[in-house]
Amino acid sequence: MFFNIRKDKYKTGHTHTFAGINMNETEKTNFAEEYYKRQVTMKEIGNKGQQKLSKSRVAIVGVGGLGTVSALYLTLAGVGYIRVIDHDTIEPHNLHRQILYTPDNLHQPKAKIAANRLQQINPLIKVEAVTEKIQPNNTERLLTEVDCVVDGLDNMQTRYTINRACVKTNTPYIFGAATGMEGNLTVFTPPKTGCLECLIPNHPTTTAKEEDTQIQTQNTTRGVIGATPGIIGSLQAIETIKLLTNTKTNLKGKLLICDFTDMDFTTINLTKNTQCPTCHNKNSKNTKTNY
Ligand SMILES: [Zn+2]
């Protein structure tokens, strides 16, 4: 039993290496039952949903304010494989909102520190770190063999690169953005829904268009309070879990706009752009997902 294992480890002074504990299959099963007990009892999850989560594979692109939070909750939920992708290093100005890092981690690669931390938090899953920078020529490779992609980015150009790869491979894309006291969230599943470029066309006037559509994508100039990406990252994790367990995903084809100053939450319908250069006329020939 799990509790006996932990007691034994306390006795032998090996508690710090719990993530690396050698459990036989029975002990692992018992531990998993205890670990997920409170969420398996939910009718929305159940044993079936938990099994789906354990067989799921998710890529989180960017492990900053949004990505550390979504990664934490997907780890805790028991998503079987998580790939965290980030080429950046941890800096002092990251610490107030990027919850997987401590001052001891300064100047070290975010992806490696995040992956190690997540693996410690849940030794029942597999977490992989990728420190490559997302480029148009490596994106499909970095996002290969995942069921969905979670957005933890802070710039639009990389988002467009991710979006194009997701449309091409029919991979659902959980979009999130946060700045100041505002945030946005949606789930793109082309061809059923439009894509990011339907929502925000990729052209020189993007900035003005973003303001028109109230999409918040940058926090470098406006600043951000840690709780803002904390909330949006948590919502991204919820939408991802719903997607992976085939629970109805209300944000497919809809954009949630959150204004935490006034605590105003609005959902608007998104329409496909019939002229979209990325998703228009794309067929769902690749049927590796059923979302
Ligand atoms: Zn599109």
Residues whose N, C-alpha, C, O or C-beta is under 5 A from the ligand:
A	BS01	ZN	G194 C195 E197 C198 C276 T278 C279 H280
